[in-house]
Amino acid sequence: MAVGMMPVLNESRMESRPASRFRGKRVHFIGIGGCGMCGLARMLLDAGAIVTGSDSRPGAAALDLIKRGARVSRGQLGELLTPDIDLVVRTAAIPAGNGEYLAATRLGLRLIKYAEMLGLVMADSLGVAVAGTHGKSTTTAMIGVALIECGADPSIVVGGTVPQLGGGSRSGGGRVFVAEACEFDRSFHRLHPTIGLITNIEEDHLDCYKDIHEIVASFHAFASLVPPHGTIIAGGEDLRVQDALHQVRAPIEWVGFSPEMNWSVRVTGIEEGCYRGEVSHNGAVLGELKLKVAGKHNLYNATMAVAACAACGIDPRQAISAVSTFTGVDRRMSPMGTINGATVVDDYGHHPTEIRATLAALRERYHPRRLLCVFQPHQHSRTRFLLEDFATSFAQADSTIVPDIYFVRDTEAERQLVSSADLVQRIQAHGREAVHIPEFSKIVSHLRRVAGEGDLVVTLGAGNVWEIGRDLVDPPIKSS
């Protein structure tokens, strides 16, 4: 791995955002209130576009867009569609049989997916795209929060809610646009990054990739989008990341705990699960990160964020201080409340590696008497493909409760091939306590009986498992 030079601070990268190609254009969003969609809609409104959209259940994000001048319908039958609309954007969750999609087709309107729209907006900016199997949302949010602290006024789209941003997105006046880049459906191939990050690469989304080799090749294609005058920031201790970056055009800045990396971090302490670490660039010590979020993995994510800020033209010493102000993303080890003296937290982790990292971080943060884990598997295909890896992921839990698998994207035939009972059986075979309780209400009742003083209850998964924590805590959290 070649050792690069200290990034030269580029004042032009801190200029205001140039005029948008969408000024005066009419853009309609099917599912405008969705995470990411509302962020793009807000950016287009600020750029002078005429924005309409639909949302079957308008929430705070959609209402905010209405206040900013967007027209939003509650139905999805095409009532706001007109022949003069320039572009219709839909999320991947909107099927081709959706009534509004069909209405747009009948009118002959140009239809694109969210990922392509994200790329078009990024092309007008200094794009920072954050990819990787794990850590995308947190690293994206860290970069965004730090750039705000440093006065760069960025635009940001994160795949989660960030309290410091007031949501999952932000429309800024600066030139930098930071966005999460997802490998599912190869959607990150639609982006136009000047700065590309790859945190790590593992097996996932095996419903659209044949094997790990296809996944590595897909990340290579993403990295190849970064131009020679751009920068790739990558996990240098991940062999698959190294493979993915073979013969790419852009210069690479490697990140890791090893002092051999361009950007390295050395652990200097830990307090209540939150790490401190000394950051160096090419051997020169720059400062100490003092995290407000738990887990050693977040020290790595934070170092990635510092490197990204430096690539945007920020003084890395200032970036270290700014990243240290980051307080987290919702559903990442988020406190929910208490029950019978036990603490309840919720986390989005749904891959074996994420589960291991989260449970280890929670042990360091809370030092619980017992760690009671509720894990909702996400997708039958993911559960089947990674079954043995999942089975060894709960070593840090004293007891694991598994509800039924969250059914999404898979076929009915796939659904018949694996069950939560199969996972419980494999966890038990590895000597850990586990039980299958299909219904959320019965899990809540069970935990109300067994959780006690000094215990920690964690709900884990990308589905709706957070509802268990909401209903469990005393008093229960009211639904929004």
N, C-alpha and C positions, 0 to 999 in steps of 0.2 A: 504493500500500500504506500503510494507516494505521499510524502508529507508536503502539504500546501503552504502557501504564504498566508500571513495574517490577512483576512479580508480587508480590502481597501474601502474605507468609508466613502460611499457614493452619494453625494448630496442630491443628485438628480433623482435618486430613488425616493426621496422624501418630498418631491414636488406634489402639487395637487393633482387629483385624478383628471385626465383629459376628457374632453367632451365625449359623451357616449354615442355609439352608433344607434342607440335606441331612442334618442331624443325625438319626441313627436310621433314615435311609433305606437301602434296599438297592440298590446300583448295581453293575452287571456291565460289565466292559470286554472287548470282543473285540479282542485284540491289545494287552494291557495293558502290555507292555514297550516299546512303540513310543515314539519321541521325542514328547513332549507328553502322550501318554496316561498315562505313568507319573507325570508331574508332577501332572496333575489327580487321579489316583488317590491320590497321597500327600496332596494338599490335602484330599481328602474324608475320608481316614482321620483326619487331624488334626482335622477338623471334626466327627468323631463318626459318620461314615457307616459302613455295613457293606459292605465292598468285596470283590468277587470278580472273577475275570477269567481269560483264557486267553492263552497265548503258546506258539506252536509251537516256539520255540527260546529258552527262558528264559535271560536274561543277568543281569548284575549288577543292573540296574534292577528286574527282576521279583523277584529274590531279596531285594532290600532291602524291597520291598513285603510279601513273605511274612513277613519279620522284624518288620514293623510291624503285622502282624495280618491281612493280606489272604489269601484263599485263591485259589490260581492253579493251573489245570490246564494240562497240556502239550498236550492235544488241543484241537480246536475242533469238538467234536461236541455241546456243550451239557450236559456231565455236571454242571456246577455251576449250571445254570439251574433255578429253581423258580418256581412261580406267584406267590410273594409278592415277587418282585423288582420294584422300583419303576421301574427305568430300565436300559436296555441301550445302551451306547455303542460305536460302531464307528468305525474310521478309514476314510478315503475309499478306502484300499487294499483293504478287505474287500469283496468283491463280494456281490451279493444272493444268489448261489448258494452262499455259504459255509455249511457244515453247521450251525454255531452260530447264524448269522443265521436260517436256516430253522427251527431248533429254537425260537428266541425268537419267531418269527412264529407258529408252531403253538401256543405257550402264550399268545398274545395280549399279549405284553409290549410296552411302549412302547419303540420303537427310535429313536435319534437319532444323528447324526454327531458326530464330535469337535468340529467348529467350533461347533455349537449348544451342546454341553456347556461348551465354553470360555466362551461368552457367558453361560450361566446362572451359572457360578462368578464371572465378572467382575461380574455384576449385584449381587453381594453385597459388592463391594469398591470401592475407588477404582481404577477400571480405567485403565491406561495401555496403549494399543494402538499398536504400531509397524508402520506400513504403508509400502509403497514397492517399486519394482521391484528396487532394490539397497540393500544395507546394513541390511536388517531385523534379521538375527541379531546382527550386531556392535553395532548401536545398542541393541537390546533388552538385550543382555548388558552393555554399558557402563552403561546406566541401572540395571540390577539390582545390579551390583557397587558402583556409586557409592552407591546407597541403603543397601546393607548397611554400607558404610564410614561413612555418615552416621548410622547407628543407626536407620533406619526399619523394619528387619526385614521386607522385602517378600516376597511370593510371586512367583515368576518362572517363565515357560515360554518357552524359547528353542528355535528349530529347529536346534540344534547342541549339541555338547558344549563346556562352558565349564569349564576346569580350576579356576578360582577358585570355581565353584559346586559342584564335585564331580560335574558332569553337565550335563544340559540343563534342569534345573528345580530349584525350591526351594519349600518350604512354610514361610512365615514367619508370625509372630504379628501383624504389623502390618496396617494397613488397605489398603496399596497392593498391587495385583496388576499386574505388568508382563508383557505377552504379545506375541509376534510375531503380526502380523495379515496373513494371506496372501490375495492377491486371486484365486488360482486357484479356479475354480468359484464365485466370489463369496462364498467362505466368510467373509470379514471382515464381511459384512453381518449376520452372526449375533451380533456382539459388542455389548457395552454399555459403550463407553469414556466416561470423564469427560475424559480427556486423550488426544487422538489425534495421532499423528505421521504425516506423509507425507514421506519422504526425497526421492523423485523419482518420475517416471512415464515409462516407455518402453514400446515394443511388446514384449510377451511373453505367453505363455499364449494364443497365437492359435489354439489348438485349442478354446478355450471362449469367446473373444472374436472378433467379426467383424473389428474394426479398432481403431486407436488411439482413435477417438471413443467406442467402447463402453467401452474401458478407462478413459478420463477420466471418463465418466459413472459407471462403477462406483466410482471413487475419490470422486466427488462424493457418491454414496449413502453411502459409508463415513463421510465427513466430516460428513454430515448427521445421523449418529447421535450426535455429540457435542452435549450440551445447552448452552443459552445460558450456564449457570453454569460450563461447562467451558472447556477451552482446546485450540486446534488449533495445533500446532507444525509448520511446513512450510518446505520448500526454496523460498526466495523468488526464486531465480535460475532456476527451472525454469518455463517458460511454461505447460507442461501442468498443473503443480501449481496455478498461478494460475488457470487455466481451471476446474480441478476444484473450487476453493474459492469460485467465484463465488456469491454470495448464500447462503452457509451461515449458520447462526444463531450459532455460537460465535465468540468473539473469536479472532483469529489472531495468533500470534507468528511472524514471518518470520525465517529463518536463512540465512546465507550468508557469503561472503567479502567482499561489498560492504559498506562502512560505512553504506549506506542501510538495511540490514536491522535489525530489532529486536535480533536477536542476531547479531553479526558476529565473525569471527575473522581476525586479520592474522598472516600467517606471520612468525615472528621468527627461525627457524633450523631446521636439519636436521642430525641426527647418525645415521649408519648407517641412513638411510632413514626414521628416526622424526622427525616434525615437532614443532616447538614453535609455539605460536600465542597471541597476546594476544586475550582474549575481552572484548567490550564489549557492554553492553546499552543501547540508545538513546543511544549515543555515550559512555557512562561506562565507563571501563576497570575490569574486575573482577579480572583476574588472568591468569596464563599457563598454558595447557595444556602439559604436557611428556609426550608420548606414548611408550609402550613398544611400540607396534605401528606398522608401516611404512605409508607412503602418505599423500599429501595428502588423499585421500578420507576417511581416518580422522580427520583433523583436523576435517573437516566433520561426520562422524558424532558425534564427541566433543562438538562444540558443540551439536548436536541433543540429546545426552544431558544436557548441563548445563541447557539450557532446560527439558527435561522434569523434571529434579530440582527446579528452581525452581518449576515449576507444581505439584509435589507438596508444596511448603512448605519445601524445603531452601534454606538460604542459598546463593546461587549461587557465592560465593567458596569455600565449603566443598565444593560440588559439583565445582568445577574441580579442586581438589586430589584429590578422591576419584576422579574419572574418570581422572586421570593415573596411577592405580594399576592400571588395566586392562591385562591381559597377553594378551588375545586369545581367539578361539574356535578350536577344532580345525578343521582343514581350511581355515584362512585363512592362507596363506603359512606353513604349519607345517613346521618342519625335520623331516626323516625320517632323515637320516644322511649318509654319504658313500660314494662309489664311485670308485676310482682317483684320489682327490684332488679329485673333483668333489662339490659340495654338492647334496643332493637335498631338495626341498621339495614340499609338496602343497597344493592350493588347490581350493575348491569352485566357483570361477568357471565359469559355463556360458552367459553372455550376452555378446555382443560388448563392451559397455561395461565389464563386470566384467573381461573378459580384458585390455582395454587398461589399465585402472587397476592390475591386479595385476602385469602385466609391467613397467609403468613403475616401480611401487613396488619390485619385485625388482631392477631395474637400479640404483635408488638405494641399496638396502640392501646388495647384494653386489658391485656393480661387476664382474661376471663377465667372464672372457676370452671365453666364448661362452655364450649362453642357449639351452639346448635344451629345447623345449617339447613335451610330450605332451598333446594335447587330445582328450578323448573327447566328441564331440557328444552331447547329451542330448535325446532325442526326434527322430524323423524330421520331424515337423511343424515344430518350432522351427527345425531346421536348414534346411528348405526355405523357410520364411517369411523367415528372416533371413540367407539364404545370402550375399548380397553384403556385408552388414554384417560377418558372420563373416570373409569373405575379406580384409578390410582390418584385422582385429583383431590380426594377428600381426607387425606392423611391428617390434616390439621384440625379436622372437625371431630368432636366427640360423638356426634350423632347427626345423620343426614336424613332429611325427609324429602321424598321425591313425589310431587304431584304428577298428574298426567302430562305428557309431552305437549308443548305449545305447537299447535298445528298451523303451519304457514308455508305456502309455496309448494309443498310436496303433493304428490298424487295420492289418491286413496290406496293404490297398490303399495306405495312406499310406507304408508301408515300401518299396513298389516305386517311389515317386516321386523319391527322393533317396538318395544314398549318400555315404560318406566320400570315395570317389574323386572325386565331384563337387566336394566342398569343397576337396580338395587341388588339383584342377585350377584352381579359382578363386583360391586363395592363390598358386599359381605364376604365374597371369596377372597378378598384382599385383607380380611381381618378387621374391617371397620363396621361399626353399627349403622344400619340403614333400614328404612321402612318406606313402603309405597302407600301413600294416602292420597287417593285420587282427587278428592274435593277440597277446595280452599277452606270452606267453612269448618270441615272436620280437622284440618290442620290448625286452624285458629283455636278450636276447642282443645285440641291436644296440647298445644303450646301453653295455653292458659293454665293447664293442669300441671305441666312438668317444669316450665321455666321458673327460676327463682333468683334470689339475691346473688349477685355476682356473675350471673350467666350472661352470655352474649348470644343474641339471636340474629342471624343474617339471612335475608332473602336474596337469592342470586338468580339472575336470568334476564334475557332480553325481551321476554313476553310481559304478561301482566301479573307476575308474581309479587310485585310491589304492593298489590292490593291486600295481601296477607298481612304485611307490616302495618298498613293503614288501618285495617280492622282489628289488629291485635293490640296496639298500644292503648294505654289508658291515660286520658280519654281518647277514643278513636278519632283519627284525623278525618275531617269532613271532606267529601269529594268536591272538586271544583266544578 
